[in-house]
Amino acid sequence: MFIIEGLASFGRYLELMGRTFSVPERWRMFMKQYVKEMIQLGVDSIGIVLLISFFIGAVICIQIKLNIQSPWMPTFTTGYTTREIMLLEFSSSIMCLILSGKVGSNIASEIGTMRVTQQIDALEIMGVNSASFLILPKIMGMVSMIPFLVIFSIATGFIGAYATALLGVITVDDLTVGLQHAFNQWYVWMSIIKSLFFAFIIASVSSYYGYTVEGGSFDVGKASTNAVVRSSMLILFADLFLTPLLS
Amino acid sequence: MIELKHLYKSFEDKDVLCDINAVFEKGKTNLIIGQSGSGKTVLIKNIVGLFQPTSGQILYDGRDFVKMSKRERVMIRREMGMIFQSAALFDSMSVLENVMFPLDMFSDKNEADRIRRAKFCLERVNLQGAEDKFPGEISGGMQKRVAIARAIALNPQYLFCDEPNSGLDPKTSLVIDDLIHDITQEYQMTTIINTHDMNSVMGIGENILFICDGHKEWQGSKDQIMTSTNEKLNSFIFASDLFRKVKEAQDLEQ
């Protein structure tokens, strides 16, 4: 029963994506929506990304220094480990998990409210492809903005790590050497590529849950929760497959 | 003109509409009336294509809507305007942007002309000065008027209204009714209004279709409705104390 429901839901998701990925009826309107979504989903998320990345960068640095570094290990270990964690997992996967909460619930509740207040019906009656009009700019906006958020997250994480030097946890020289040690540029690209998949998952899955709402405000809330839970699960699954594939 | 021929609609095993036959004429305000749950909203949703009928024909000036391809449906929908029970304005857009929306999507006019047309429609519904307000900042009556302005922006041939007076006070309801009636005559549209408001029926009901439990029970004008002998119709109309007293007064006069 669970499997059949899951397959039916996946089928409806594919059908919705089929309607979503069609040529926009008016490029002028699409661009307007696209810019709006880039601001709403991307620019408005910069604050939370910077804040969380700064503190996580600082805390990783402190934890590594306190728990792993010993006289038997090189002094750059803390900086090196902090960089690898930020590049390989935090700034792509964990940050996208956090964004699935913020952006996913935002998308699902916005589209869900439009559904229950008949705004989507109004679009359909006007002859507008509502799926393409509402969802495509969100997916494109999120996918376009995520590389910037990833880069900001990595940079702010490093700034957080440097901030711990002010607390005397580590010296600036040790941290700098660690951050530069055996740097592999591909890891930055890997982080960005992974985040593109995650951004697609967040925007499309949340839109699906919002678009298929039936009922009232209670159901919009439920759809919003489902959107966050399902997109988080899918991000974790995708991470499991993408990491060995890209490494 | 819109014609319904042997229209049926079922949801799983439940028949919601059974053999509905009706003609809605051009330039007239056609009303669909009936109790809550009688199938009015399902009927109007079938007519505009939000639901697919189980069987039957819906003819828009002879063009069978049910048999149309997706592309043809998109094209005919550009000839339709609809006013929803909840107004269904886009709450992220200002009043002017809401009215401009169909023009932005489907008109090849330049921006200045689109703005001019949207402002004209707002003036037509007496809403000049409210252009920059958002739907959340205006009253229910004003929201309905914005919805009317948006519906007529593209000069539609068919106008559909799903309980346009729902949630409005009697005075504002009259204003909305008169506006819909005037616009229908002015633009020679085929207008279908879904309502259970008897004031609307007596005010603008030029052609009235009464449905009960998904069946067509009666069709006629507002002048014929008070003298109808249809029991179900009479029990619906005279459920209101006011109309019962009006009927008694009429009978006494005779």
Interface residues (C-beta under 8 A of the other chain):
Chain A: E25 R26 R28 M29 M114 T117 Q118 Q119 D121 A122 E124 I125 M126 G127 V128
Chain B: V48 G49 L50 R73 V74 M75 R77 R78 M80 M82 F84 Q85 S86 A88 L89 F90 D91 F101 P102 D104 M105 F106 F160
